[in-house]
Amino acid sequence: MCNLYNITTSQDAIREWTRAMRDILGNLEPSLDVYPNMPGPVVRNAPDGQRELARLLWGLPTPAERVKGKADYGTTNIRNPQYAHWQQYVGVEHRCVVPVTSFAEPSPNPDEIDPETGIKRNYWFALDADRPLFFFAGMWTHWQGVRKVKDGPGDFELYGFMTTKPNAVVAGIHEKAMPVILTTRDEVETWLTAPWSEARHMQRTAPDDALVIVEKPATQIKFPGGAPAQGSLF
């Protein structure tokens, strides 16, 4: 499950790739880490039919039977679009693409846990070492409800993206799923415009050579004398 990704690119590059005719994003940071329940850029089919670049909140409405407590913090990844709750979002009017240059999965190795925080360190994946732009196949919607109890109810525009069976590169770190990635303009166009009977086939595992690991966790290396030193990042 991908719960962290990075965007290091320009708005011009996103608009040019997706043919977005309208930009209401505001300023895109030079390098942006996006976490669940945080705003992130998407290119969507807007209600008036325009294709636009906008900033939405990451996490689609969770199925009611799975919400715990008074707030719905959102569902970031959608694995089974045939599930009744997700069927309302599979139409063209609810589809979007999420710009990405790399994404993270936490290490499964016990020795790659930060000793100070107890948090698992991340492996980062990209198309290649230069981390060029690609996209996740996403969905978006308007929603009214409570994201944070302290803030109370509000109006939100939310997004999430599809996942699928991992390829060999991702499976070595996260064996359950990987995001559905779109790496060509034709794939982006199909996701944004094709009927669901065609677009649903985009939910497929990326080829094993489509992604590489561009960063590994730093590891504790013990030298003679017992003083630890940080290993370099891959």
ROSE-4610 file (N, C-alpha, C; in Angstrom, 1 decimal, always signed):
// ROSE-4610
residu = [M/M/M/C/C/C/N/N/N/L/L/L/Y/Y/Y/N/N/N/I/I/I/T/T/T/T/T/T/S/S/S/Q/Q/Q/D/D/D/A/A/A/I/I/I/R/R/R/E/E/E/W/W/W/T/T/T/R/R/R/A/A/A/M/M/M/R/R/R/D/D/D/I/I/I/L/L/L/G/G/G/N/N/N/L/L/L/E/E/E/P/P/P/S/S/S/L/L/L/D/D/D/V/V/V/Y/Y/Y/P/P/P/N/N/N/M/M/M/P/P/P/G/G/G/P/P/P/V/V/V/V/V/V/R/R/R/N/N/N/A/A/A/P/P/P/D/D/D/G/G/G/Q/Q/Q/R/R/R/E/E/E/L/L/L/A/A/A/R/R/R/L/L/L/L/L/L/W/W/W/G/G/G/L/L/L/P/P/P/T/T/T/P/P/P/A/A/A/E/E/E/R/R/R/V/V/V/K/K/K/G/G/G/K/K/K/A/A/A/D/D/D/Y/Y/Y/G/G/G/T/T/T/T/T/T/N/N/N/I/I/I/R/R/R/N/N/N/P/P/P/Q/Q/Q/Y/Y/Y/A/A/A/H/H/H/W/W/W/Q/Q/Q/Q/Q/Q/Y/Y/Y/V/V/V/G/G/G/V/V/V/E/E/E/H/H/H/R/R/R/C/C/C/V/V/V/V/V/V/P/P/P/V/V/V/T/T/T/S/S/S/F/F/F/A/A/A/E/E/E/P/P/P/S/S/S/P/P/P/N/N/N/P/P/P/D/D/D/E/E/E/I/I/I/D/D/D/P/P/P/E/E/E/T/T/T/G/G/G/I/I/I/K/K/K/R/R/R/N/N/N/Y/Y/Y/W/W/W/F/F/F/A/A/A/L/L/L/D/D/D/A/A/A/D/D/D/R/R/R/P/P/P/L/L/L/F/F/F/F/F/F/F/F/F/A/A/A/G/G/G/M/M/M/W/W/W/T/T/T/H/H/H/W/W/W/Q/Q/Q/G/G/G/V/V/V/R/R/R/K/K/K/V/V/V/K/K/K/D/D/D/G/G/G/P/P/P/G/G/G/D/D/D/F/F/F/E/E/E/L/L/L/Y/Y/Y/G/G/G/F/F/F/M/M/M/T/T/T/T/T/T/K/K/K/P/P/P/N/N/N/A/A/A/V/V/V/V/V/V/A/A/A/G/G/G/I/I/I/H/H/H/E/E/E/K/K/K/A/A/A/M/M/M/P/P/P/V/V/V/I/I/I/L/L/L/T/T/T/T/T/T/R/R/R/D/D/D/E/E/E/V/V/V/E/E/E/T/T/T/W/W/W/L/L/L/T/T/T/A/A/A/P/P/P/W/W/W/S/S/S/E/E/E/A/A/A/R/R/R/H/H/H/M/M/M/Q/Q/Q/R/R/R/T/T/T/A/A/A/P/P/P/D/D/D/D/D/D/A/A/A/L/L/L/V/V/V/I/I/I/V/V/V/E/E/E/K/K/K/P/P/P/A/A/A/T/T/T/Q/Q/Q/I/I/I/K/K/K/F/F/F/P/P/P/G/G/G/G/G/G/A/A/A/P/P/P/A/A/A/Q/Q/Q/G/G/G/S/S/S/L/L/L/F/F/F]
num = [1/1/1/2/2/2/3/3/3/4/4/4/5/5/5/6/6/6/7/7/7/8/8/8/9/9/9/10/10/10/11/11/11/12/12/12/13/13/13/14/14/14/15/15/15/16/16/16/17/17/17/18/18/18/19/19/19/20/20/20/21/21/21/22/22/22/23/23/23/24/24/24/25/25/25/26/26/26/27/27/27/28/28/28/29/29/29/30/30/30/31/31/31/32/32/32/33/33/33/34/34/34/35/35/35/36/36/36/37/37/37/38/38/38/39/39/39/40/40/40/41/41/41/42/42/42/43/43/43/44/44/44/45/45/45/46/46/46/47/47/47/48/48/48/49/49/49/50/50/50/51/51/51/52/52/52/53/53/53/54/54/54/55/55/55/56/56/56/57/57/57/58/58/58/59/59/59/60/60/60/61/61/61/62/62/62/63/63/63/64/64/64/65/65/65/66/66/66/67/67/67/68/68/68/69/69/69/70/70/70/71/71/71/72/72/72/73/73/73/74/74/74/75/75/75/76/76/76/77/77/77/78/78/78/79/79/79/80/80/80/81/81/81/82/82/82/83/83/83/84/84/84/85/85/85/86/86/86/87/87/87/88/88/88/89/89/89/90/90/90/91/91/91/92/92/92/93/93/93/94/94/94/95/95/95/96/96/96/97/97/97/98/98/98/99/99/99/100/100/100/101/101/101/102/102/102/103/103/103/104/104/104/105/105/105/106/106/106/107/107/107/108/108/108/109/109/109/110/110/110/111/111/111/112/112/112/113/113/113/114/114/114/115/115/115/116/116/116/117/117/117/118/118/118/119/119/119/120/120/120/121/121/121/122/122/122/123/123/123/124/124/124/125/125/125/126/126/126/127/127/127/128/128/128/129/129/129/130/130/130/131/131/131/132/132/132/133/133/133/134/134/134/135/135/135/136/136/136/137/137/137/138/138/138/139/139/139/140/140/140/141/141/141/142/142/142/143/143/143/144/144/144/145/145/145/146/146/146/147/147/147/148/148/148/149/149/149/150/150/150/151/151/151/152/152/152/153/153/153/154/154/154/155/155/155/156/156/156/157/157/157/158/158/158/159/159/159/160/160/160/161/161/161/162/162/162/163/163/163/164/164/164/165/165/165/166/166/166/167/167/167/168/168/168/169/169/169/170/170/170/171/171/171/172/172/172/173/173/173/174/174/174/175/175/175/176/176/176/177/177/177/178/178/178/179/179/179/180/180/180/181/181/181/182/182/182/183/183/183/184/184/184/185/185/185/186/186/186/187/187/187/188/188/188/189/189/189/190/190/190/191/191/191/192/192/192/193/193/193/194/194/194/195/195/195/196/196/196/197/197/197/198/198/198/199/199/199/200/200/200/201/201/201/202/202/202/203/203/203/204/204/204/205/205/205/206/206/206/207/207/207/208/208/208/209/209/209/210/210/210/211/211/211/212/212/212/213/213/213/214/214/214/215/215/215/216/216/216/217/217/217/218/218/218/219/219/219/220/220/220/221/221/221/222/222/222/223/223/223/224/224/224/225/225/225/226/226/226/227/227/227/228/228/228/229/229/229/230/230/230/231/231/231/232/232/232/233/233/233/234/234/234]
x = [+0.8/+0.0/+0.9/+0.7/+1.5/+0.8/+1.5/+1.0/+1.9/+2.8/+3.7/+4.3/+4.2/+4.9/+5.4/+6.2/+6.9/+6.6/+6.5/+6.4/+7.5/+8.4/+9.5/+9.4/+8.6/+8.4/+7.7/+7.4/+6.8/+5.3/+4.5/+3.1/+3.0/+4.0/+4.0/+4.1/+5.0/+5.2/+3.9/+3.2/+2.0/+0.9/+0.8/-0.3/+0.0/+1.3/+1.6/+1.4/+1.8/+1.6/+0.1/-0.7/-2.1/-3.1/-2.6/-3.4/-4.5/-4.1/-5.0/-5.2/-6.4/-6.7/-6.8/-7.0/-7.2/-6.4/-5.8/-4.9/-5.4/-6.0/-6.4/-5.6/-4.5/-3.7/-3.1/-2.7/-1.9/-0.4/+0.5/+1.9/+2.3/+2.9/+3.4/+4.8/+5.0/+6.3/+7.3/+8.6/+9.6/+9.8/+9.6/+9.6/+8.6/+7.6/+6.5/+6.3/+6.4/+6.0/+4.6/+3.8/+2.4/+2.1/+1.4/+1.0/-0.6/-1.2/-2.6/-3.2/-4.4/-5.2/-4.5/-3.6/-2.9/-3.3/-3.3/-3.6/-2.5/-2.9/-2.0/-2.6/-1.7/-2.2/-2.8/-3.8/-4.4/-4.8/-4.9/-5.6/-6.9/-8.0/-9.3/-10.2/-11.2/-12.3/-13.3/-13.3/-14.1/-15.5/-16.4/-17.9/-18.4/-17.7/-18.1/-17.5/-16.8/-16.2/-14.8/-14.2/-12.9/-11.9/-10.8/-9.7/-8.8/-8.7/-8.0/-7.1/-6.0/-5.1/-5.6/-5.8/-6.3/-5.6/-5.9/-5.3/-6.5/-6.5/-7.5/-6.9/-7.7/-7.3/-7.1/-6.0/-5.8/-6.6/-7.5/-8.2/-9.7/-10.2/-11.6/-12.5/-13.8/-14.7/-14.6/-14.5/-14.4/-15.8/-15.9/-17.2/-17.7/-19.0/-19.5/-19.3/-19.3/-19.2/-17.7/-16.8/-15.4/-14.9/-15.8/-15.4/-15.4/-14.3/-14.2/-14.2/-15.1/-15.1/-15.9/-15.7/-16.6/-16.0/-14.8/-14.1/-13.8/-13.9/-13.4/-12.1/-11.0/-9.7/-9.4/-10.3/-10.2/-9.5/-9.8/-9.1/-8.2/-7.0/-6.0/-5.9/-6.0/-5.8/-7.0/-7.4/-8.5/-8.1/-8.3/-7.8/-9.0/-10.2/-11.3/-12.4/-12.3/-13.3/-14.7/-14.7/-16.0/-16.9/-16.2/-16.9/-18.0/-19.2/-20.3/-20.0/-19.3/-19.0/-18.2/-17.2/-16.4/-17.0/-18.0/-18.6/-19.2/-19.5/-20.0/-18.9/-17.7/-16.6/-15.8/-16.3/-15.6/-15.9/-16.9/-17.2/-16.2/-16.2/-15.2/-15.3/-16.5/-16.6/-15.9/-15.6/-14.9/-13.4/-12.9/-11.6/-10.6/-9.4/-8.3/-7.0/-5.9/-4.6/-3.7/-2.9/-2.1/-0.6/-0.1/+1.3/+2.3/+3.3/+4.3/+5.6/+6.7/+8.0/+8.7/+8.2/+8.7/+7.7/+7.6/+6.7/+7.5/+7.0/+7.7/+6.9/+7.6/+7.0/+7.9/+7.4/+8.2/+9.0/+10.2/+11.0/+10.3/+10.3/+9.8/+10.9/+12.1/+13.2/+13.3/+13.3/+13.4/+14.6/+15.7/+16.9/+16.9/+15.9/+15.7/+14.6/+14.5/+13.6/+14.4/+13.9/+14.6/+14.7/+15.9/+16.0/+15.4/+15.4/+14.9/+13.4/+12.8/+11.3/+10.5/+11.2/+10.5/+9.8/+10.0/+9.3/+10.1/+9.4/+10.1/+10.6/+11.8/+12.4/+11.9/+12.0/+11.3/+12.3/+11.8/+12.4/+11.6/+12.3/+11.7/+11.8/+10.7/+10.6/+10.3/+10.9/+10.7/+10.9/+10.6/+10.8/+12.3/+13.1/+14.6/+15.3/+16.6/+17.3/+17.1/+16.7/+16.4/+15.0/+14.2/+12.8/+12.0/+11.7/+10.8/+9.4/+8.6/+7.2/+6.4/+5.5/+4.5/+3.2/+2.2/+1.0/+0.4/-0.3/-1.2/-2.6/-3.3/-4.7/-5.6/-6.2/-7.0/-8.5/-9.2/-10.6/-10.8/-11.8/-12.0/-13.5/-13.9/-15.3/-15.4/-16.6/-17.0/-17.5/-17.3/-17.8/-18.0/-19.1/-19.3/-19.3/-18.5/-18.3/-17.2/-16.8/-15.8/-14.5/-13.4/-12.1/-11.3/-11.5/-10.8/-11.9/-12.0/-13.0/-12.9/-11.7/-11.5/-12.0/-12.0/-12.4/-13.9/-14.6/-16.0/-16.3/-17.6/-17.9/-17.5/-17.2/-16.8/-17.1/-16.9/-17.0/-15.6/-15.4/-14.1/-14.1/-13.0/-12.8/-11.7/-12.0/-11.1/-10.6/-9.5/-9.0/-8.3/-8.2/-7.5/-7.0/-6.2/-5.8/-5.8/-5.8/-6.0/-4.7/-4.8/-3.7/-3.9/-2.9/-3.0/-1.9/-1.8/-0.7/+0.6/+1.6/+2.9/+3.8/+4.6/+5.6/+6.8/+7.8/+8.8/+9.6/+9.8/+10.6/+9.9/+8.6/+7.9/+7.6/+7.4/+7.0/+8.1/+9.3/+10.4/+10.4/+9.7/+9.5/+8.1/+7.1/+5.7/+5.0/+4.7/+4.2/+2.7/+2.0/+0.5/+0.0/+0.6/+0.0/+1.0/+0.8/+1.5/+0.5/+0.8/-0.1/-0.2/-1.4/-1.5/-0.9/+0.2/+1.0/+0.7/+0.7/+0.5/+1.7/+2.4/+3.7/+3.8/+2.6/+2.6/+1.4/+1.4/+0.3/-1.0/-0.8/-1.9/-2.6/-1.8/-2.4/-3.2/-2.6/-3.3/-4.6/-4.6/-5.8/-6.8/-6.4/-7.4/-8.1/-7.3/-7.9/-8.9/-8.5/-9.4/-10.6/-10.6/-11.7/-12.5/-11.9/-12.5/-13.6/-14.6/-15.7/-15.0/-15.7/-15.2/-14.9/-15.7/-15.4/-14.0/-13.5/-12.1/-11.1/-11.4/-10.5/-10.1/-11.1/-10.8/-9.6/-9.3/-8.1/-6.8/-6.8/-5.6/-5.1/-6.0/-5.6/-4.9/-3.6/-2.7/-1.3/-0.6/+0.7/+1.7/+2.5/+3.5/+4.6/+5.2/+6.3/+7.4/+8.1/+9.2/+10.3/+10.4/+11.5/+10.9/+9.7/+9.1/+9.5/+10.0/+10.4/+11.7/+12.4/+13.7/+13.6/+14.4/+14.6/+15.6/+15.2/+16.1/+16.7/+16.2/+16.7/+16.3/+17.3/+17.1/+17.3/+16.8/+17.0/+18.5/+18.9/+20.2/+20.3/+21.4/+21.5/+22.7/+22.5/+23.6/+24.7/+25.9/+27.1/+28.0/+28.3/+29.2/+30.6/+31.4/+32.9/+33.6/+34.8/+35.6/+35.7/+35.5/+35.4/+34.0/+33.0/+31.6/+30.9/+31.6/+30.9/+30.2/+28.8/+28.0/+28.2/+28.0/+28.0/+26.9/+26.3/+25.3/+25.8/+25.2/+25.5/+25.0/+25.5/+25.0/+23.7/+23.0/+21.7/+22.0/+21.2/+21.4/+21.0]
y = [-1.2/+0.0/+1.2/+2.1/+3.3/+4.4/+4.9/+6.0/+7.2/+7.2/+8.4/+8.4/+9.6/+9.7/+11.1/+11.3/+12.6/+13.1/+14.4/+15.1/+16.1/+15.9/+16.9/+17.2/+18.1/+18.5/+19.8/+20.3/+21.6/+21.5/+22.5/+22.5/+22.5/+23.1/+23.1/+21.7/+20.9/+19.5/+18.7/+18.9/+18.2/+18.5/+19.8/+20.3/+19.8/+19.9/+19.5/+18.0/+17.2/+15.7/+15.4/+16.0/+15.6/+16.4/+17.4/+18.3/+19.0/+19.4/+20.1/+21.5/+22.0/+23.3/+24.3/+23.9/+24.9/+24.5/+25.5/+25.2/+26.1/+25.4/+26.1/+25.6/+25.0/+24.4/+25.4/+26.6/+27.5/+27.1/+27.5/+27.2/+25.8/+25.1/+23.7/+23.8/+23.3/+23.3/+22.6/+23.0/+22.3/+20.8/+20.4/+19.0/+18.8/+18.0/+17.8/+16.4/+16.1/+14.8/+14.9/+13.9/+13.8/+12.6/+12.9/+11.9/+11.8/+10.7/+10.6/+11.8/+12.2/+13.3/+14.6/+14.7/+15.9/+16.3/+17.6/+18.0/+17.6/+17.2/+16.8/+17.2/+17.5/+17.8/+16.6/+16.8/+15.8/+16.6/+15.8/+16.3/+15.5/+16.2/+15.6/+16.1/+15.3/+15.7/+16.5/+17.9/+18.7/+18.6/+19.1/+19.0/+19.6/+20.7/+21.4/+20.8/+19.7/+19.0/+19.4/+20.4/+20.8/+19.9/+19.7/+18.9/+19.9/+19.8/+20.8/+20.2/+21.0/+20.7/+21.3/+20.5/+21.1/+20.4/+21.0/+20.4/+19.9/+18.5/+17.9/+17.2/+16.6/+16.0/+14.5/+13.9/+12.5/+11.6/+10.8/+9.9/+9.9/+9.0/+8.9/+8.5/+8.8/+8.4/+6.9/+6.5/+5.1/+4.5/+3.2/+2.6/+2.7/+3.0/+3.3/+2.2/+1.0/-0.1/-0.2/+0.5/+0.4/+1.7/+2.7/+3.9/+3.6/+3.9/+3.7/+5.1/+5.3/+6.6/+7.6/+8.9/+10.0/+10.6/+10.3/+10.9/+9.9/+10.2/+9.4/+10.0/+9.4/+9.9/+9.6/+8.8/+8.6/+7.3/+6.7/+5.5/+6.0/+5.7/+6.2/+5.4/+4.0/+3.1/+2.2/+2.0/+1.2/+0.0/-1.2/-2.4/-3.1/-3.0/-3.8/-2.8/-2.3/-1.3/-1.9/-3.3/-3.9/-3.9/-3.5/-3.4/-2.3/-2.5/-1.6/-0.2/+0.1/+1.4/+2.2/+1.5/+2.2/+2.3/+1.6/+1.6/+3.0/+3.8/+5.2/+6.1/+5.7/+6.5/+6.1/+5.0/+4.5/+5.2/+6.0/+6.8/+7.8/+8.3/+9.3/+10.5/+10.9/+12.2/+12.1/+10.9/+10.8/+10.4/+10.3/+9.8/+11.0/+10.7/+11.6/+10.9/+11.6/+11.1/+11.9/+11.2/+11.8/+11.8/+13.0/+13.1/+12.7/+11.9/+11.3/+11.3/+11.4/+11.1/+10.0/+9.7/+8.5/+8.2/+7.0/+6.6/+5.7/+5.6/+4.9/+3.7/+2.7/+1.6/+1.4/+1.1/+0.9/-0.4/-0.4/-1.6/-2.7/-3.9/-5.1/-5.6/-5.1/-5.7/-5.0/-5.8/-5.3/-4.4/-4.7/-3.9/-2.6/-2.3/-1.0/-0.1/-0.2/+0.6/+1.7/+2.9/+4.0/+3.8/+3.6/+3.3/+4.4/+5.6/+6.7/+6.9/+6.6/+6.8/+5.5/+4.4/+3.1/+3.0/+4.0/+4.0/+3.3/+2.5/+1.8/+2.8/+2.6/+3.5/+3.0/+3.9/+3.7/+3.3/+2.4/+2.3/+3.1/+3.8/+4.7/+4.1/+4.1/+3.6/+4.7/+4.5/+5.5/+4.8/+5.5/+4.9/+4.6/+5.5/+5.4/+6.3/+6.3/+7.1/+8.6/+9.1/+10.5/+10.9/+9.9/+10.2/+11.0/+10.6/+11.3/+11.2/+12.1/+12.2/+11.0/+10.4/+9.5/+9.7/+8.9/+9.1/+7.9/+8.0/+7.0/+7.1/+6.0/+6.0/+6.3/+7.4/+7.8/+8.0/+8.3/+8.7/+9.9/+10.7/+11.8/+12.0/+12.8/+13.1/+14.3/+15.0/+15.9/+15.1/+15.6/+14.9/+15.8/+15.6/+16.3/+15.4/+15.8/+15.0/+15.4/+14.6/+14.9/+14.2/+14.9/+14.4/+14.4/+15.4/+15.5/+16.0/+15.3/+15.6/+17.0/+17.5/+18.9/+19.9/+19.6/+20.6/+20.5/+19.4/+19.3/+19.0/+19.0/+18.7/+19.8/+19.4/+20.3/+19.8/+20.6/+20.2/+20.0/+18.9/+18.5/+18.0/+18.1/+17.4/+16.4/+15.1/+14.0/+13.2/+12.6/+11.6/+10.4/+9.4/+8.2/+7.6/+6.5/+5.8/+4.3/+3.7/+2.3/+1.6/+0.4/-0.5/-1.9/-2.6/-3.9/-4.8/-6.0/-7.0/-6.4/-6.5/-5.9/-6.6/-5.9/-6.6/-7.1/-7.7/-8.3/-7.3/-6.1/-5.1/-4.6/-4.3/-3.8/-5.0/-6.2/-7.3/-7.7/-7.4/-7.7/-6.8/-5.7/-4.8/-4.9/-4.8/-4.9/-5.9/-7.0/-8.1/-8.1/-7.2/-7.2/-6.4/-5.2/-4.4/-3.3/-2.7/-1.6/-0.6/+0.6/+1.5/+1.2/+1.5/+1.3/+2.5/+2.3/+3.4/+3.6/+4.8/+5.2/+5.9/+5.4/+5.9/+6.5/+6.5/+7.1/+8.0/+8.9/+9.8/+9.1/+8.0/+7.2/+6.6/+6.1/+5.5/+6.5/+7.7/+8.8/+9.1/+9.2/+9.6/+8.5/+7.3/+6.2/+6.2/+6.4/+6.4/+7.6/+8.7/+9.9/+9.9/+9.1/+9.3/+8.0/+6.8/+5.6/+5.2/+4.5/+3.9/+2.9/+2.6/+1.8/+0.4/-0.1/-1.4/-1.5/-0.4/-0.4/+0.1/+1.1/+1.7/+0.7/-0.2/-1.1/-2.0/-2.2/-3.0/-2.4/-1.1/-0.4/-0.8/-1.4/-1.9/-3.2/-3.1/-4.2/-4.0/-5.1/-5.0/-4.4/-3.5/-2.9/-4.0/-3.9/-4.9/-4.8/-5.8/-5.8/-4.8/-4.4/-3.4/-2.0/-1.8/-0.5/+0.4/-0.2/+0.6/+0.1/+1.0/+0.7/+1.2/+0.7/+1.2/+2.4/+3.6/+4.7/+5.2/+4.6/+5.0/+3.9/+3.5/+2.4/+3.1/+2.4/+2.9/+2.9/+3.9/+3.9/+2.8/+2.1/+1.0/+1.3/+0.8/+0.9/-0.1/+0.5/-0.3/-0.2/-1.3/-1.3/-1.5/-0.6/-0.7/-1.2/-1.7/-2.2/-1.1/-1.5/-0.5/-0.2/-0.6/-0.5/+0.7/+1.7/+3.0/+2.8/+3.0/+2.9/+4.1/+3.8/+4.9/+4.6/+5.7/+5.5/+5.1/+4.1/+3.7/+4.7/+4.7/+5.6/+5.2/+6.1/+5.7/+5.2/+4.3/+3.7/+4.7]
z = [+0.0/+0.0/+0.0/-1.0/-1.1/-0.2/+0.8/+1.6/+1.7/+0.7/+0.6/-0.8/-1.5/-2.8/-2.9/-3.9/-4.1/-5.5/-5.7/-7.0/-7.1/-8.0/-8.3/-9.8/-10.2/-11.6/-11.6/-12.8/-13.0/-13.4/-13.1/-13.5/-15.0/-15.7/-17.2/-17.7/-17.1/-17.5/-17.3/-16.2/-15.9/-16.9/-17.1/-18.1/-19.5/-19.9/-21.3/-21.5/-20.5/-20.6/-20.7/-19.9/-19.7/-20.6/-21.3/-22.1/-21.2/-20.0/-19.1/-19.6/-19.8/-20.3/-19.2/-18.0/-16.9/-15.7/-15.0/-13.9/-12.7/-11.7/-10.5/-9.3/-9.5/-8.5/-7.5/-8.0/-7.2/-7.5/-6.6/-6.9/-6.4/-7.3/-7.0/-6.4/-5.2/-4.6/-5.5/-5.5/-6.3/-6.0/-4.8/-4.4/-3.3/-3.5/-2.6/-2.2/-0.9/-0.3/+0.0/-0.4/-0.2/+0.7/+1.8/+2.8/+2.8/+3.3/+3.4/+4.2/+3.7/+4.3/+4.2/+3.1/+2.8/+1.4/+1.0/-0.4/-1.3/-2.5/-3.6/-5.0/-6.0/-7.3/-8.0/-8.8/-9.7/-11.0/-12.0/-13.3/-13.4/-13.4/-13.4/-14.5/-14.7/-15.6/-14.7/-14.8/-14.0/-14.3/-13.4/-13.6/-14.9/-15.4/-16.6/-17.8/-17.7/-18.8/-19.1/-18.5/-18.7/-18.0/-18.6/-18.0/-17.2/-15.9/-15.1/-14.1/-13.8/-12.8/-11.5/-10.5/-9.2/-8.0/-6.8/-5.6/-4.8/-4.5/-3.8/-2.5/-1.7/-0.5/-0.7/-0.3/-0.5/+0.4/-0.1/+0.7/+0.3/-0.5/-0.9/+0.3/+0.3/+1.4/+1.6/+2.8/+3.2/+3.3/+2.8/+3.0/+4.4/+4.6/+5.9/+6.9/+6.5/+7.5/+8.0/+7.4/+7.8/+8.5/+8.6/+9.4/+10.9/+11.5/+13.0/+13.6/+14.6/+15.3/+14.5/+14.9/+14.3/+13.1/+12.7/+11.5/+10.5/+9.2/+8.1/+7.6/+7.9/+7.4/+6.0/+5.4/+3.9/+3.6/+2.4/+1.9/+0.8/+0.9/-0.1/-1.3/-1.1/-2.2/-2.5/-3.7/-4.1/-4.8/-4.2/-4.9/-5.7/-5.2/-5.8/-6.2/-7.5/-7.9/-8.2/-8.2/-8.3/-7.0/-5.9/-4.7/-4.8/-4.3/-4.6/-4.2/-3.1/-2.7/-3.8/-4.4/-5.4/-6.8/-7.1/-8.4/-8.7/-7.7/-8.0/-8.5/-8.4/-8.9/-10.1/-10.8/-11.9/-13.2/-13.3/-14.5/-14.8/-16.1/-16.6/-15.7/-15.3/-14.5/-13.2/-12.7/-11.4/-11.6/-12.8/-12.9/-13.0/-12.5/-12.5/-12.6/-12.9/-12.8/-11.8/-11.1/-10.0/-10.4/-10.6/-11.0/-9.9/-10.3/-9.4/-10.0/-9.2/-9.7/-9.0/-7.7/-7.0/-5.9/-5.5/-4.4/-3.4/-2.2/-1.1/-0.6/-0.1/+0.6/+1.8/+3.0/+4.2/+4.1/+4.6/+4.6/+5.5/+5.0/+5.8/+6.8/+6.7/+7.5/+8.9/+9.9/+11.3/+11.5/+10.8/+11.1/+10.3/+9.6/+8.9/+9.5/+10.8/+11.6/+12.3/+12.2/+12.8/+14.4/+14.9/+16.4/+17.3/+16.8/+17.7/+17.6/+16.5/+16.4/+16.3/+16.0/+15.8/+14.5/+13.6/+12.3/+11.3/+10.5/+9.4/+8.4/+7.9/+6.9/+5.5/+4.5/+3.2/+2.1/+1.2/-0.1/-1.1/-2.0/-3.0/-4.4/-5.1/-6.5/-7.5/-8.7/-9.8/-11.1/-12.2/-13.5/-13.8/-13.4/-13.5/-12.5/-12.6/-11.6/-11.7/-12.8/-13.0/-12.4/-12.1/-11.5/-12.4/-13.6/-14.5/-14.1/-14.7/-14.4/-14.9/-14.1/-14.5/-13.7/-13.8/-13.1/-12.5/-11.4/-10.8/-11.5/-11.7/-12.1/-11.0/-10.9/-9.7/-10.0/-8.9/-8.9/-7.9/-8.1/-7.2/-7.0/-6.0/-5.8/-4.8/-4.8/-3.8/-2.6/-1.4/-0.2/+0.9/+1.7/+2.9/+4.1/+5.1/+6.3/+7.2/+8.1/+9.1/+8.8/+8.5/+8.3/+9.6/+10.4/+11.7/+12.7/+13.8/+14.8/+15.2/+15.5/+16.0/+15.0/+13.7/+12.7/+12.4/+12.8/+12.5/+11.1/+10.7/+9.3/+8.3/+7.1/+6.0/+4.6/+3.7/+2.2/+1.7/+1.0/+0.5/-0.9/-1.6/-2.9/-2.6/-2.8/-2.4/-3.6/-3.4/-4.5/-3.8/-4.6/-4.2/-5.5/-5.5/-6.7/-6.6/-7.7/-7.9/-7.5/-7.0/-6.8/-7.4/-7.6/-8.2/-7.7/-8.2/-7.8/-8.1/-7.2/-7.4/-8.4/-9.1/-9.9/-9.1/-9.7/-8.9/-8.2/-8.7/-8.0/-6.7/-6.8/-5.6/-4.6/-5.2/-4.3/-3.3/-3.7/-2.8/-1.5/-1.5/-0.4/+0.1/-0.8/-0.4/-1.2/-0.7/-1.5/-1.8/-1.2/-1.3/-2.5/-2.8/-3.8/-4.3/-5.4/-5.9/-6.6/-6.8/-7.5/-9.0/-9.6/-11.0/-11.6/-12.4/-13.0/-14.5/-14.9/-16.3/-16.7/-17.7/-18.1/-19.5/-20.2/-21.6/-21.7/-22.6/-22.9/-23.3/-24.1/-24.5/-23.3/-22.3/-21.1/-20.3/-20.2/-19.5/-20.2/-21.5/-22.2/-22.1/-22.2/-22.0/-20.7/-19.6/-18.3/-18.1/-18.7/-18.5/-19.4/-20.5/-21.5/-21.8/-21.6/-22.1/-21.2/-21.8/-20.9/-20.0/-18.8/-17.8/-18.3/-19.3/-19.8/-20.5/-20.9/-21.5/-20.4/-19.7/-18.7/-17.6/-17.2/-16.1/-16.4/-17.7/-18.0/-17.7/-17.4/-17.0/-15.6/-14.8/-13.5/-13.7/-14.0/-14.3/-13.7/-13.4/-12.9/-13.9/-13.5/-14.3/-14.7/-15.9/-16.2/-15.1/-15.0/-14.0/-14.2/-15.5/-15.8/-15.9/-15.4/-15.5/-14.3/-13.2/-12.0/-11.5/-10.9/-10.2/-8.8/-7.9/-6.5/-6.6/-6.3/-6.4/-5.1/-4.0/-2.7/-1.7/-0.9/+0.1/+1.5/+2.6/+3.9/+4.3/+5.0/+5.6/+6.6/+6.7/+7.7/+8.6/+9.8/+10.8/+10.5/+10.3/+10.1/+11.3/+11.9/+13.1/+12.7/+13.1/+12.8/+14.0/+13.8/+15.0/+16.1/+17.3/+18.4/+18.8/+18.0/+18.4/+18.0/+17.4/+17.0/+15.7/+15.7/+14.5/+13.6/+12.3/+11.3/+10.3/+9.8/+8.8/+7.5/+6.9/+5.5/+4.5/+3.4/+2.3/+1.7/+1.2/+0.5/-0.9/-1.3/-2.7/-3.7]
